[in-house]
C-alpha cells in the first residue's frame, strides 16, 4: 500500500459516502466532512442540493464551517449563507478573520446583514448572543386561518416553528404565545387570541446569562424562549437545542479547567502539539511551584522526621485524604453554583455545613487509620515502636484536622473565585489538592509534636 495516497483515498471515500444515494443521516455527513480538509469539503457542499448543504452547515458539530465557507466562491458562499439560520451565520462569521468576514458579509442581502450585525453585537454567553431572529409573529387582530396560512408561507424561511408570537398592532410588543397544537385545534374564523396561552408570556432580556436562560426553559418546559427589549418588543428566540449546544460547550470547558488545565477551545484531535503544550504547561508549572511548598514544609520539620522516621510512612495517606476531601467539596459546590442551587451569599451556610461534615468524615478515616496501626502492630506485620498507641492516636487526630480543613477549603474556594468575578471551575481538583497538601503536612506534624512530645519527639 502506498502511504502517500492515503489522504486522497480517504477524501474519495468521504466524498463517496456523503454523495451516495442511500439514507445517510445529517450527523454522518457532518462527521465525514470533519474528517477531510476544508477545500475538499467546500467542493462537496457546493455540489450538494442547497437544502441538504444548508442543513449540514447549520449543525454546530461541523467544526470547520467557517474554513469551508472561506474557501468557497462568493456565489456559493452567499447562496448557502442565505439559507442558514441567522444565529449560525453570526457564529461562523465571528470565527473568521476581519478580511474574510468582511468579504462574506458583503455577499448578504441588506435585511440579512442588519439581522446578523445585530446578533454579532451581543456579548457571548447571553440570550442575545445565542438567539435567532427567525421566528413567526402575527398581529393580534388576525384569525386562526390567517395565522395558519402565514405559517405555511414562511415556514421554510424560519429556523423552527415551535410557537407563534402574537404582537400588539400598534406597539409591536409581545402579548401572547400560541403553540402549534392550540393553533391547529382552533376554529378557523376565531381570533388568534382565543387560542393563545393565558397569562404573561415568559421572556428573557437580551443580556440575560445563558445559564439563567437554560433555567427558565427548564423551569417552564419551553421549546423556545422569547427574547425582548425593554419595551417588550420581540428581538428573537432562544431554542432549546441552542441552549443544549452552548451548555455542552461550557460543560466541556469547565471539565477541562477542573482537571487542572486551560480550556482547549477545540476538539482534542484538532488542537496541535504546540497548542496542547501551551494549554497544559502553565497550569502544571503553577501546581509544581505550589507543591514545592510541600518540600519546604517537610524541611521545616526535618528534626522531627529524624527522631520519628515512622511518621513518614503516613505522609502519603495524610496528604491524599485531605486532597480527596477538598476535591469532593469543590466538585459539589461548583455544580451547585452552576445549577443556581447556591448563591454567593450562601457561603457561610456552606461553611457551617462543611465543618461538621469534615469532622465526621475525618473521624471515620481516622478510625480506619488507627485500626490499621493496631492491626499491623498486633499481627506483627510492622513494628511501630514502644509508643505505637500514640502513633495511632496521632494519625487519628491529624486526619480529623486535615479532612476538616480540606472540606472547608474546597468548599470556600469556588465562592472566593466567584467573588473575584472568576470562573468557579478554575478551582480545579489539582489546585485544591496542592493547597491541602501543604497545610496538611503542617497540621500533621503540629499534631505529632503535641501528642508525641516527650516520648518520640
C-alpha positions as CSV (number, residue, x, y, z in Angstrom):
1,X,0.0,0.0,0.0
2,X,1.3,3.5,-0.9
3,X,1.0,5.5,2.3
4,X,1.2,8.8,0.3
5,X,-2.1,8.0,-1.4
6,X,-4.0,7.6,1.9
7,X,-5.2,11.2,2.2
8,X,-6.6,11.1,-1.4
9,X,-8.2,7.8,-0.8
10,X,-9.7,9.0,2.5
11,X,-11.1,12.1,0.7
12,X,-12.5,10.0,-2.1
13,X,-14.1,7.6,0.4
14,X,-15.6,10.5,2.4
15,X,-16.9,12.1,-0.9
16,X,-18.5,8.8,-2.0
17,X,-20.0,8.3,1.4
18,X,-21.5,11.8,1.5
19,X,-22.8,11.7,-2.0
20,X,-24.2,8.2,-2.2
21,X,-27.9,7.6,-2.7
22,X,-28.6,5.6,0.5
23,X,-30.2,7.2,3.5
24,X,-27.3,8.9,5.2
25,X,-28.1,10.9,8.3
26,X,-27.0,14.5,8.6
27,X,-24.9,13.6,11.6
28,X,-23.0,11.0,9.5
29,X,-22.4,13.6,6.7
30,X,-21.1,16.1,9.3
31,X,-18.6,13.6,10.7
32,X,-17.4,12.7,7.2
33,X,-16.8,16.4,6.4
34,X,-15.0,16.8,9.7
35,X,-12.5,14.1,8.5
36,X,-11.4,15.9,5.3
37,X,-9.8,19.3,4.6
38,X,-11.8,22.5,4.1
39,X,-11.2,22.7,0.3
40,X,-12.5,19.2,-0.3
41,X,-15.5,19.7,2.0
42,X,-16.3,23.0,0.2
43,X,-16.3,21.3,-3.2
44,X,-18.6,18.6,-1.9
45,X,-21.1,21.0,-0.3
46,X,-21.1,23.2,-3.4
47,X,-22.3,20.3,-5.5
48,X,-24.9,19.1,-3.0
49,X,-28.6,20.2,-3.2
50,X,-28.8,23.5,-1.4
51,X,-31.3,22.4,1.2
52,X,-29.1,19.5,2.3
53,X,-25.9,21.6,2.3
54,X,-27.6,24.2,4.4
55,X,-28.7,21.6,7.0
56,X,-25.2,20.4,7.3
57,X,-23.7,23.9,7.7
58,X,-26.3,24.7,10.3
59,X,-25.1,21.9,12.5
60,X,-22.7,23.2,15.3
61,X,-21.0,19.8,15.2
62,X,-19.4,20.8,11.8
63,X,-16.2,22.1,13.3
64,X,-14.7,23.8,10.2
65,X,-17.8,25.5,8.8
66,X,-16.0,28.9,8.8
67,X,-13.0,27.5,6.9
68,X,-15.3,25.8,4.4
69,X,-17.2,29.0,3.6
70,X,-14.0,31.0,3.4
71,X,-12.5,28.9,0.6
72,X,-15.8,28.8,-1.3
73,X,-16.6,31.2,-4.2
74,X,-18.6,34.2,-3.3
75,X,-21.6,32.9,-5.2
76,X,-21.7,29.6,-3.5
77,X,-21.0,31.0,0.0
78,X,-23.7,33.7,-0.5
79,X,-26.2,31.0,-1.6
80,X,-25.6,28.8,1.4
81,X,-25.3,31.7,3.9
82,X,-28.7,33.0,2.9
83,X,-30.2,29.6,3.6
84,X,-28.6,29.1,7.0
85,X,-30.1,30.3,10.3
86,X,-29.1,33.8,11.3
87,X,-27.6,32.8,14.6
88,X,-25.4,30.2,13.0
89,X,-24.2,32.6,10.4
90,X,-23.2,35.1,13.1
91,X,-21.3,32.4,14.9
92,X,-19.5,31.3,11.8
93,X,-18.6,34.8,10.7
94,X,-17.2,35.6,14.2
95,X,-14.7,32.7,13.8
96,X,-13.2,34.3,10.6
97,X,-10.5,37.0,10.5
98,X,-11.6,40.5,9.6
99,X,-10.9,40.4,5.9
100,X,-12.7,37.1,5.3
101,X,-15.6,38.2,7.4
102,X,-16.0,41.5,5.5
103,X,-15.9,39.6,2.2
104,X,-18.6,37.1,3.1
105,X,-20.6,39.8,4.9
106,X,-20.8,41.8,1.7
107,X,-22.4,38.9,-0.1
108,X,-25.5,39.0,2.1
109,X,-28.7,41.0,1.4
110,X,-29.3,44.1,3.3
111,X,-32.1,42.7,5.7
112,X,-29.9,39.7,6.5
113,X,-26.9,41.9,7.1
114,X,-28.8,44.0,9.5
115,X,-30.0,40.9,11.4
116,X,-26.6,39.3,11.5
117,X,-24.9,42.6,12.6
118,X,-27.4,42.9,15.4
119,X,-26.7,39.3,16.6
120,X,-22.9,39.8,16.5
121,X,-23.3,42.9,18.7
122,X,-24.5,41.0,21.7
123,X,-22.0,39.6,24.3
124,X,-21.3,35.9,24.1
125,X,-23.0,33.6,26.6
126,X,-26.1,35.8,26.8
127,X,-29.6,35.4,25.5
128,X,-28.9,37.8,22.7
129,X,-25.7,36.0,21.8
130,X,-27.4,32.6,21.3
131,X,-30.8,33.7,20.0
132,X,-32.1,33.5,16.4
133,X,-34.1,36.3,14.8
134,X,-36.1,33.9,12.7
135,X,-39.4,33.4,14.4
136,X,-43.1,33.5,13.4
137,X,-45.1,36.5,14.7
138,X,-48.6,37.7,13.8
139,X,-50.8,40.6,14.6
140,X,-53.3,40.3,17.5
141,X,-56.2,41.1,15.1
142,X,-55.6,38.0,12.9
143,X,-57.7,35.0,12.7
144,X,-56.6,31.4,13.2
145,X,-57.0,30.7,9.5
146,X,-54.8,33.8,8.6
147,X,-52.2,32.6,11.0
148,X,-52.1,29.1,9.6
149,X,-51.7,30.4,6.1
150,X,-48.9,32.7,7.2
151,X,-47.1,29.8,8.9
152,X,-47.3,27.7,5.6
153,X,-45.8,30.6,3.7
154,X,-42.9,31.4,5.9
155,X,-42.1,28.0,7.4
156,X,-39.2,27.3,5.1
157,X,-37.5,30.7,5.9
158,X,-37.6,30.1,9.7
159,X,-35.2,28.0,11.7
160,X,-38.0,26.3,13.6
161,X,-41.6,26.9,14.4
162,X,-42.2,25.9,18.0
163,X,-44.8,28.6,18.6
164,X,-46.4,31.7,17.1
165,X,-45.9,35.1,18.9
166,X,-48.8,37.5,18.9
167,X,-47.8,41.1,18.8
168,X,-49.7,44.3,19.5
169,X,-50.9,46.1,16.3
170,X,-49.5,49.5,17.3
171,X,-46.5,48.9,19.6
172,X,-45.4,45.5,18.3
173,X,-45.0,44.4,21.9
174,X,-45.3,40.7,22.7
175,X,-48.8,40.0,24.0
176,X,-49.3,36.2,23.9
177,X,-47.8,32.9,22.7
178,X,-49.7,30.4,20.7
179,X,-48.5,26.8,20.5
180,X,-48.9,24.9,17.2
181,X,-51.1,22.4,19.0
182,X,-53.5,25.1,20.1
183,X,-53.4,26.7,16.7
184,X,-54.4,23.7,14.6
185,X,-57.3,22.9,17.0
186,X,-58.7,26.4,16.9
187,X,-61.8,27.5,14.9
188,X,-60.6,29.0,11.5
189,X,-62.7,32.1,11.9
190,X,-61.8,32.7,15.6
191,X,-59.4,35.4,16.6
192,X,-55.9,34.2,17.3
193,X,-56.2,35.5,20.9
194,X,-58.8,32.8,21.6
195,X,-56.2,30.1,21.3
196,X,-53.4,32.0,23.0
197,X,-51.9,30.8,26.3
198,X,-53.3,32.7,29.3
199,X,-51.1,34.9,31.4
200,X,-48.0,36.9,30.7
201,X,-45.5,35.2,28.4
202,X,-42.2,34.0,29.9
203,X,-39.5,36.2,28.3
204,X,-35.8,37.0,28.7
205,X,-33.9,40.2,28.3
206,X,-31.1,40.2,25.7
207,X,-28.3,40.4,28.3
208,X,-29.5,37.6,30.5
209,X,-26.8,35.0,31.1
210,X,-27.2,31.7,29.1
211,X,-27.2,29.8,32.4
212,X,-30.3,31.7,33.5
213,X,-31.9,31.2,30.1
214,X,-31.4,27.5,30.5
215,X,-33.0,27.6,33.9
216,X,-36.1,29.4,32.6
217,X,-36.5,27.0,29.7
218,X,-36.2,24.0,32.1
219,X,-38.5,25.5,34.8
220,X,-41.3,26.3,32.3
221,X,-40.8,23.3,30.0
222,X,-40.3,25.5,26.9
223,X,-39.1,24.6,23.5
224,X,-38.3,28.3,22.7
225,X,-37.9,31.4,24.9
226,X,-38.8,34.8,23.5
227,X,-36.0,37.5,23.9
228,X,-37.4,41.0,24.3
229,X,-36.2,44.6,24.7
230,X,-37.1,47.0,27.5
231,X,-40.4,47.7,25.7
232,X,-41.3,44.0,25.4
233,X,-40.7,44.1,21.7
234,X,-39.5,40.8,20.2
235,X,-35.8,40.6,19.4
236,X,-35.6,36.8,18.7
237,X,-36.0,33.4,20.3
238,X,-33.6,31.0,22.1
239,X,-34.5,27.5,21.1
240,X,-33.9,24.5,23.4
241,X,-31.3,23.0,21.0
242,X,-29.3,26.2,21.0
243,X,-29.2,26.1,24.8
244,X,-28.1,22.5,24.8
245,X,-25.3,23.2,22.3
246,X,-23.9,26.1,24.3
247,X,-24.3,24.3,27.7
248,X,-22.4,21.3,26.3
249,X,-19.6,23.6,25.2
250,X,-19.5,25.3,28.6
251,X,-19.5,22.0,30.4
252,X,-16.6,20.8,28.3
253,X,-14.6,23.9,29.2
254,X,-15.4,23.6,32.9
255,X,-14.4,19.9,33.0
256,X,-11.1,20.8,31.4
257,X,-10.4,23.6,33.8
258,X,-11.4,21.4,36.7
259,X,-8.8,18.9,35.6
260,X,-6.1,21.5,36.1
261,X,-5.5,23.0,32.7
262,X,-6.6,25.8,30.4
263,X,-9.7,25.1,28.3
264,X,-8.7,23.7,24.9
265,X,-11.4,25.6,22.9
266,X,-11.1,22.9,20.1
267,X,-11.7,19.2,19.8
268,X,-8.9,17.1,21.3
269,X,-7.7,15.7,17.9
270,X,-7.8,19.1,16.2
271,X,-5.5,21.0,18.5
272,X,-1.9,21.0,17.5
273,X,1.0,19.7,19.6
274,X,2.3,23.1,20.4
275,X,-1.2,24.3,21.4
276,X,-1.6,21.3,23.7
277,X,1.7,22.0,25.4
278,X,0.8,25.7,25.8
279,X,-2.6,24.9,27.3
280,X,-1.3,22.4,29.9
281,X,2.3,23.6,30.7
282,X,1.3,26.8,32.6
283,X,-1.1,25.0,35.0
284,X,1.4,22.2,35.6
285,X,4.2,24.6,36.3
286,X,2.0,26.6,38.7
287,X,0.9,23.4,40.5
288,X,4.6,22.3,40.6
289,X,5.6,25.5,42.3
290,X,2.8,25.0,44.8
291,X,3.9,21.5,45.6
292,X,7.4,22.9,46.2
293,X,5.9,24.4,49.4
294,X,5.3,20.8,50.5
295,X,9.1,20.2,50.4
296,X,9.6,23.4,52.3
297,X,7.2,22.2,55.0
298,X,9.0,18.9,55.3
299,X,12.3,20.7,55.6
300,X,10.9,22.7,58.5
301,X,10.0,19.5,60.3
302,X,13.3,17.7,59.4
303,X,14.3,17.3,63.0
304,X,11.1,15.7,64.0
305,X,11.4,13.3,61.0
306,X,14.8,12.2,62.1
307,X,13.6,11.4,65.6
308,X,10.4,9.6,64.5
309,X,11.0,8.2,61.0
310,X,7.8,6.2,61.4
311,X,5.8,9.4,60.8
312,X,7.0,9.4,57.2
313,X,5.0,6.2,56.5
314,X,1.7,8.1,56.9
315,X,2.6,11.2,54.8
316,X,1.1,9.9,51.5
317,X,-2.0,8.7,53.4
318,X,-2.5,12.1,55.2
319,X,-1.9,14.2,52.0
320,X,-4.2,12.2,49.8
321,X,-7.1,12.1,52.3
322,X,-7.0,15.9,52.7
323,X,-6.8,16.4,48.9
324,X,-9.6,14.0,48.2
325,X,-12.0,15.6,50.8
326,X,-11.2,19.1,49.3
327,X,-11.8,17.8,45.7
328,X,-15.1,16.3,46.8
329,X,-16.3,19.6,48.4
330,X,-15.1,21.7,45.4
331,X,-17.0,19.4,42.9
332,X,-20.2,19.7,44.9
333,X,-20.1,23.5,45.3
334,X,-19.1,24.2,41.7
335,X,-22.0,22.2,40.4
336,X,-24.5,23.7,42.9
337,X,-23.4,27.2,41.9
338,X,-23.7,26.3,38.2
339,X,-27.3,25.0,38.7
340,X,-28.3,28.0,40.8
341,X,-28.8,26.0,43.9
342,X,-26.3,28.2,45.8
343,X,-25.6,32.0,45.7
344,X,-22.5,33.9,46.7
345,X,-24.3,35.0,49.9
346,X,-24.7,31.3,50.9
347,X,-21.0,30.8,51.7
348,X,-21.5,30.9,55.5
349,X,-24.3,28.3,55.3
350,X,-22.0,26.1,53.3
351,X,-19.2,26.6,55.8
352,X,-21.4,25.7,58.7
353,X,-22.5,22.6,56.8
354,X,-19.0,21.5,55.8
355,X,-17.4,22.0,59.2
356,X,-19.3,19.1,61.0
357,X,-19.3,17.1,57.7
358,X,-15.5,17.3,57.5
359,X,-15.1,16.4,61.2
360,X,-17.3,13.3,60.9
361,X,-15.6,12.2,57.6
362,X,-12.2,12.8,59.2
363,X,-13.2,10.8,62.2
364,X,-14.2,7.9,60.0
365,X,-10.9,7.9,58.2
366,X,-9.1,8.4,61.4
367,X,-10.6,5.3,62.9
368,X,-9.6,3.4,59.9
369,X,-6.1,4.7,60.1
370,X,-5.9,3.9,63.9
371,X,-7.3,0.4,63.3
372,X,-4.6,-0.2,60.6
373,X,-1.8,0.8,63.1
374,X,-3.3,-1.5,65.8
375,X,-3.8,-4.4,63.4
376,X,-0.3,-4.2,61.8
377,X,1.3,-4.0,65.2
378,X,-0.8,-6.8,66.7
379,X,-0.2,-9.4,64.0
380,X,3.4,-8.4,63.6
381,X,3.4,-7.0,60.0
382,X,5.2,-3.9,61.2
383,X,6.7,-2.6,64.5
384,X,5.8,1.0,65.1
385,X,7.9,1.0,68.3
386,X,7.0,1.1,72.0
387,X,4.8,4.1,71.6
388,X,2.7,2.7,68.8
389,X,-0.6,3.6,70.5
390,X,0.5,7.3,70.4
391,X,1.4,6.9,66.7
392,X,-2.1,5.6,66.0
393,X,-3.6,8.5,68.0
394,X,-1.5,11.0,66.0
395,X,-2.8,9.6,62.7
396,X,-6.4,9.6,64.1
397,X,-6.3,13.2,65.3
398,X,-4.3,14.5,62.2
399,X,-6.9,13.0,59.8
400,X,-9.7,14.8,61.6
401,X,-8.0,18.1,61.3
402,X,-6.8,17.6,57.7
403,X,-10.1,16.3,56.3
404,X,-12.0,19.1,58.0
405,X,-9.6,21.7,56.6
406,X,-9.8,20.1,53.1
407,X,-13.6,20.2,53.2
408,X,-13.7,23.8,54.3
409,X,-11.0,25.0,51.8
410,X,-12.5,23.1,48.9
411,X,-16.0,24.5,49.5
412,X,-14.9,28.1,50.1
413,X,-12.5,28.4,47.1
414,X,-15.3,28.5,44.4
415,X,-17.1,31.2,46.4
416,X,-13.8,33.2,46.6
417,X,-13.3,32.9,42.8
418,X,-16.9,33.9,42.1
419,X,-16.4,36.9,44.4
420,X,-13.4,37.9,42.3
421,X,-15.5,37.5,39.2
422,X,-13.6,34.5,38.1
423,X,-14.9,31.2,36.9
424,X,-15.5,28.9,39.9
425,X,-14.5,26.0,37.7
426,X,-10.9,27.3,37.9
427,X,-10.9,25.9,41.4
428,X,-9.5,22.7,39.9
429,X,-9.1,19.5,41.8
430,X,-5.3,19.5,41.4
431,X,-5.2,23.1,42.7
432,X,-7.3,22.2,45.8
433,X,-5.1,19.1,46.4
434,X,-1.9,21.2,46.2
435,X,-3.3,23.7,48.7
436,X,-4.4,21.0,51.1
437,X,-1.1,19.1,50.7
438,X,0.9,21.9,52.2
439,X,-1.4,22.7,55.0
440,X,-2.0,19.0,55.7
441,X,1.7,18.5,56.4
442,X,1.7,21.4,58.8
443,X,-1.4,20.1,60.6
444,X,0.1,16.5,60.7
445,X,3.4,17.5,62.2
446,X,1.8,20.0,64.6
447,X,-0.4,17.3,65.9
448,X,2.6,14.9,66.2
449,X,4.5,17.5,68.2
450,X,1.5,17.9,70.5
451,X,0.9,14.2,71.1
452,X,4.4,12.7,70.8
453,X,6.4,15.4,72.6
454,X,8.3,13.9,75.5
455,X,8.2,10.4,74.1
456,X,9.3,10.0,70.4
457,X,9.9,13.7,69.9
